[in-house]
């Protein structure tokens, strides 16, 4: 009963922010406990904090959120191991932990660490060899294809606009000459006999 009364008291106003004099509100949301101030949401670590957070702690949580606007889910993960500099590209080679297991990257090309190999035991020479093999297989970022522009504008500038229009008319005339499928007779209506 006590827990139900606490939940019914939400959203809880923590207090007024000392700088803006606008309220700071603590509540539970779709993604867990949070505090809200002037349209900015900041996540709370503990569910109990919704009921116990004080004004000073709320202000510091909001200040941290303002200083680091990236969400906790989109932050770059720290590498498992820094191997050194790639001899060809001079980029930093790192062993990272990914969704599908550990991998090696130099910033452009990613190569999986072979199964059964400890990611901490990979050397720079092995990593460079894996990255080169992956690059040969077609790994890395795809480049955008350039689209060639049609030379129609050049024909118009030379005064050949009429000559360019005639072949188009000829193509339309050929399309008209093609035979069409024969038309079918409409279906006969069935007459129901009354008995």
QUITA-V468559 format. One record per helix or strand of 2 or more residues. SS is the DSSP state (a for helix, b for strand). FROM is the first residue (numbers start at 1). LEN is the number of residues. If there is no record, write none. Layout:
SS|FROM|LEN + SS|FROM|LEN
//
This chain:
a|2|7 + b|12|5 + b|23|7 + b|32|6 + b|40|4 + a|49|4 + a|55|13 + b|81|5 + b|92|7 + b|101|5 + b|110|3 + a|119|3 + a|124|13 + a|152|6 + a|161|17
//
